[in-house]
């Protein structure tokens, strides 16, 4: 079993969900909107200086679904190379 954490700019949320839907995956998840932070792209703080925000998606799934999620995220990352999209997968 895998624990997946996906942190991404709100602007790509719909594209990611469509990529999951196309593969019939990520039926159960927890979404945390309005996630603030700083990484390899511009800061996301939701304020007047750095107005953008991220969201966090938590998914618990079996290994085959985790591979499909990686594939879908890769596809979206290729479309939006300058947007912050990070995927973390842990064994549980």
ZAMARGU-4260 file (C-alpha; in steps of 0.2 Angstrom, whole numbers, plus 5000, padded with zeros to 4 digits):
<rodrens>
0) 5000/5000/5000 | 5006/5018/4996 | 5003/5035/5004 | 5003/5048/4990 | 5005/5067/4994
5) 5002/5078/4979 | 5006/5097/4981 | 5002/5108/4966 | 4997/5125/4961 | 4978/5128/4961
10) 4979/5132/4943 | 4982/5114/4938 | 4970/5105/4949 | 4956/5103/4936 | 4969/5096/4924
15) 4976/5083/4937 | 4958/5078/4941 | 4954/5075/4923 | 4970/5065/4920 | 4965/5054/4935
20) 4947/5052/4928 | 4954/5047/4911 | 4963/5033/4920 | 4948/5029/4931 | 4959/5032/4947
25) 4959/5042/4963 | 4941/5038/4968 | 4945/5041/4986 | 4956/5056/4992 | 4957/5070/5004
30) 4960/5088/4997 | 4967/5102/5008 | 4964/5118/4999 | 4974/5134/5002 | 4991/5127/5006
35) 5005/5139/5008 | 5023/5137/5006 | 5039/5139/4996 | 5049/5126/4986 | 5057/5126/4969
40) 5045/5138/4961 | 5038/5155/4966 | 5031/5155/4984 | 5013/5152/4987 | 5007/5162/5002
45) 4989/5168/4997 | 4994/5186/5001 | 4995/5202/4991 | 5013/5199/4987 | 5012/5181/4983
50) 4994/5178/4979 | 4994/5161/4972 | 4990/5146/4983 | 4993/5127/4982 | 4982/5112/4986
55) 4987/5096/4994 | 4979/5079/4989 | 4982/5064/5000 | 4978/5047/4992 | 4980/5029/5000
60) 4981/5016/4987 | 4988/5000/4981 | 5004/4999/4970 | 4996/4998/4953 | 4986/5013/4956
65) 5001/5023/4962 | 5010/5019/4946 | 4995/5026/4936 | 4995/5041/4947 | 5013/5044/4943
70) 5010/5043/4925 | 4995/5055/4926 | 5005/5068/4936 | 5020/5066/4924 | 5008/5070/4909
75) 5001/5086/4917 | 5019/5091/4922 | 5024/5091/4904 | 5009/5102/4900 | 5013/5115/4914
80) 5032/5114/4916 | 5033/5131/4926 | 5020/5126/4938 | 5024/5119/4955 | 5018/5101/4955
85) 5026/5089/4967 | 5022/5071/4970 | 5028/5061/4985 | 5025/5042/4987 | 5028/5032/5003
90) 5026/5014/5007 | 5014/5011/5022
</rodrens>
